[in-house]
């Protein structure tokens, strides 16, 4: 699904449920794609609860799906915003992040936050340059 307003396009990945909150999964403006914060969800849009590594992988998979819906790839990401529920999650998050971005990782900010949903431990947003 794509909504077009002037030079701004909004995208929702095929197969993703309609967001429970008012947002577009991805927005393309000029040469940039902005991905809204993604969390680990299943096909029914339920929050994944369980292994943190799987939660991070699922979150990053959702970021990639949002990018793809707007015609972008992970290697085009220029900035990541990562949000963790606890500072003790930095090390395991970094391990997975390093595997997903092994060479020339994008710029990144990582902060500890209190999420509105008690089971969310990681959220990731991204900005990609597609030219």
N, C-alpha and C positions, 0 to 999 in steps of 0.2 A: 504494500500500500504506500502511495506517495502523495503528499500534498505539496502543491507548488504555489508560492507567493513571491512574485518578482524573482529575485536571484537567490531565494532561500527555498530549500526543499526539505521536507521532513519525512522520515522513514521509520517504518516498523518492520522488523524482519519477518519474513514469511514463516508461519508456524508459531510465532510468539503470540501469546495471548495479549489482548488489549491491556495496557497498563492499568493497574488499580488506582494510580494517581495520575493527575493531569501532566503528561509529558510525552515527548517523542523520544523514541529510543536513540535516534540519530538525527542530526540536522546538518545539512550541507549548505554552506554559505561561501560563495566564491570557490577558492581552492582549498577550503578547510572543511573537515567533517568533525563535528562535536558529538561525542557519545555521552548520553546521560549516564549517571551512576548506575552500574549494574550490580546485582547481587546474585547469589547462587539460588536459582529457582528451577523447578522441574517443569515438565510440559503443561501441568495444570496451574502454573503460576504460584505454586506453594513454595515457601522458603525451605531450602534444603537444610536439614539438621543432621549433624554427624561429624565425620572426619574433616578436620580443618583443611588438609591438603586437597581433598575432593571439593570442598567449598571454594577454595581459591581457584582451582582448575575450572570449575563450573562457571565461576564469575568471569574469568578471563575468556572462556568460550563464549559467554554471552556478549562480552565486549567485541570479540571478533565477529560474531553474527551481526551485531548492530553495525559495525564497520562495513561488512560485506553488503548489507542492505543498501548502503549509500555509495557503493563502488570503491571502497577503500580496503587496504590490506594492513595487517599488523606491522609490517616493516615500514609503513608510512606514518606510524604514530610518532608525534614529536613531543607529546607531553602526557603524562599519566598522573592522575590524582588518585591516591589510594587511601582508604579510610579503614582503620582497624578498631575493634572494640576494646583492645587491651594491648599494652606495650609488649607483653610477653609473646605476642604473635608476630613481631617484627622478624625474628630469625626464620621461622618456618615460611613466612610470606616471602622473604628474600630468596630462600632456596628455590622456590617454585618460580618466582619472577626471573631469577637468573637463568633457569632452564628455558623459560618461554622467550626471553630476550638475551640470547647468549653473546651476541656481538653488537656493539654500539647500541646499548639500551636507550630508550627515550628518556628525556628529562622526567623527573618524578618528584612529587611531594607526597609524603606519607604522614598522616596525622592520626592520633587516637581520638575517637569520638564516642558519644553515647548515641546509639541508634534508637529510632522510634519503635523498632520491632525487637523484642528481647532475644530472638534467635539469630539475628544477623551479626556476623563477626567481621565481615569484609565487604567493602563496596569499592568499585573501581570505575572511574570515568576516564575518558581519553579524548585527545585532540589529534587528528591526523591531517597531514598536508597532502593533497592529491593533485595540486597544481592547476 
